[in-house]
Amino acid sequence: MKPVRLPAAATLALPRWALFALGLLYILPGLIGREPWKNDDAASFGIMWTMAHGTWQDWLWPNIAGLSMPDEGPLAFWLGALGIKLTGPLLGDVLGARVATVLIFLAGVLSVWYATFNLGRRPDAQPLRLAFGGQPEPKDFGRTLADAAVLIYLGCLGLLVHSHETTSEMLQVSMMALVVYRAIRYVELPSLRNAALTGLSLGLLTLTRGWVTPVFLTLALLLCARFLALPTARTVRDLLLALAIGAAITAAWLVPVQLLQPYHQTPLNGWLAWNQTQMDWPGRLSLFFFFRVGIWFFWPAWPFAGWAVYAWRRQHHVLHIVVPLTFVIMGALLALFHPAPEKGQLLVLLPPLSIMAAFGLLTMKRGAINAIDWFSVMALTLLAGILWVFWAATLTGWPAQAAKNALKLVPGFKPELGVGALLVAAAATAGWIALVHWRISRQPAVLWRAVVLSSGGLILIWILLMTLFLPELNYSASYASVAQQIALKLPADASCIETNVGPAQRASFAYFGHLPFTGVEGGRCPVLLLQDSVHQRGGPVIAPEYRGKQWQLLWEGRRPSDREERFRLYRRTE
């Protein structure tokens, strides 16, 4: 017997304008006014900026102002560079690159919505018919589940920061959602057309972050087909077609690279070598990382998804459990088999987890739903209140201890009142209070009531951080001020600069300071920019040719908020 009994009143879809507004409130803060920060966000922007302002060779050979970056794949950087080319003159290069981030985010959300909608309107997912009628129509039921899946997806803690970065990881999670959607369409209706569209999504994913993840996902699709008893011969034929199309899409980059040899080199060997480093036997480190980080990274999706598996355990061969669960297992194996675990590798689990969590939401007891609601209200409201207190403290100096703790993180920073940011933060807080009042006073019976507070509260926290604290975050995480200092000390006759700085620093210095670094093919330059640590043992290794006495020190500095990292500018004297 199916574990679901549901009246039609519980399947009222979230108004389209409300879902659209939530999406905008989620994605726009953190894109507008935020400088590229000292991580992969700045490095990825550097590749996009180099492509947009470079030659055809830069589009084939990803690099950051001459620093080769053949890892991953070029698709995310192509999209960002196109955003700069098309909208950069109007919006600026940084925001222009983030136009692609918005489109990538929307592609992921739409893929999650349509994947859940297609599963939700299937006969095997429908709730039991009520004795006197009144059960929801399949289409309404599917729409409600899709809305819930999107709210769960937006409420996942692990997605929040990554979805606002101009990195290939965000495109990967959106492509993962697209692959899951195309896989669902294929197992629903196996055909050459659906197999070809699945291959298209696999090819785009390969151009995003290599071939390892698409291979695992192809295996997941094969397992789904076998478990659902699809004809073996036809499934193998269709998957071979999908792989051929995926390979052809990947070849659209690799073949021109091999033929044209940009900068007299080819990124193929580096790209293949990077792919080979993505797999290793799992160890205690990766296992510990997966469970330690995953507990909060996948919240609130994983409790609902786990309950879905338990609640539907007696219904065998149902697509809405088999397909997302298989992709979750493959995503977990990808994370566990990675030799250097990091949070970005967990992103591929979020789309299938969110889809499966929507079906767990169907059978969750009212007491559990109320507990999650109250946890969201109490925890997120308390956190929002703390952020307001710290913001007020940085401006007024009271409470004194809060002001001291906040300003200690940004030494030398002088807080100023931003009226526009204050109005946006106040409006978001008022909206949160209204949402909580609606949930508590009306006790709505709609299915998505259990997750609207989780996603709404998370959006509130992000808006507060990206309005009230954005100046402090830019001050502490951006290299803009250091780049401008270096540019002022740069000799007028400096034709190029040799350097050992990392990708994020190189991108920031090239963009903010317009420093003329050496190209991909290298060269001997009259100026040297070194990055090291105040305690050299933990800093970057300095090449022997940069240790001689032929260098005259012109400038030394660092970011005020970083007491370890140090930069030094030298002129060659011989």
HELIX and SHEET records of a PDB file:
HELIX    1   1 ALA A    8  THR A   11  5                                   4    
HELIX    2   2 ARG A   16  ILE A   27  1                                  12    
HELIX    3   3 ASP A   40  HIS A   53  1                                  14    
HELIX    4   4 TRP A   56  LEU A   60  1                                   5    
HELIX    5   5 LEU A   75  LEU A   91  1                                  17    
HELIX    6   6 ASP A   93  GLY A  120  1                                  28    
HELIX    7   7 PRO A  123  ALA A  125  5                                   3    
HELIX    8   8 PRO A  138  GLY A  155  1                                  18    
HELIX    9   9 LEU A  157  HIS A  162  1                                   6    
HELIX   10  10 SER A  168  GLU A  188  1                                  21    
HELIX   11  11 LEU A  192  ARG A  209  1                                  18    
HELIX   12  12 VAL A  212  PHE A  227  1                                  16    
HELIX   13  13 THR A  232  LEU A  260  1                                  29    
HELIX   14  14 PRO A  262  HIS A  264  5                                   3    
HELIX   15  15 LEU A  268  GLN A  276  1                                   9    
HELIX   16  16 ARG A  284  PHE A  297  1                                  14    
HELIX   17  17 ALA A  301  ALA A  311  1                                  11    
HELIX   18  18 LEU A  319  LEU A  336  1                                  18    
HELIX   19  19 LYS A  343  LEU A  349  5                                   7    
HELIX   20  20 LEU A  350  LEU A  361  1                                  12    
HELIX   21  21 ARG A  366  THR A  396  1                                  31    
HELIX   22  22 ALA A  400  LYS A  408  1                                   9    
HELIX   23  23 VAL A  419  ARG A  442  1                                  24    
HELIX   24  24 ARG A  449  LEU A  468  1                                  20    
HELIX   25  25 LEU A  470  ALA A  477  1                                   8    
HELIX   26  26 ALA A  480  LYS A  489  1                                  10    
HELIX   27  27 PRO A  503  GLY A  513  1                                  11    
HELIX   28  28 GLN A  536  GLY A  538  5                                   3    
HELIX   29  29 PRO A  544  TYR A  546  5                                   3    
SHEET    1   A 2 ASN A  63  ILE A  64  0                                        
SHEET    2   A 2 LEU A  67  SER A  68 -1                                        
SHEET    1   B 4 ILE A 497  THR A 499  0                                        
SHEET    2   B 4 VAL A 527  SER A 533  1                                        
SHEET    3   B 4 GLU A 565  ARG A 572 -1                                        
SHEET    4   B 4 TRP A 551  GLY A 557 -1                                        
END                                                                             
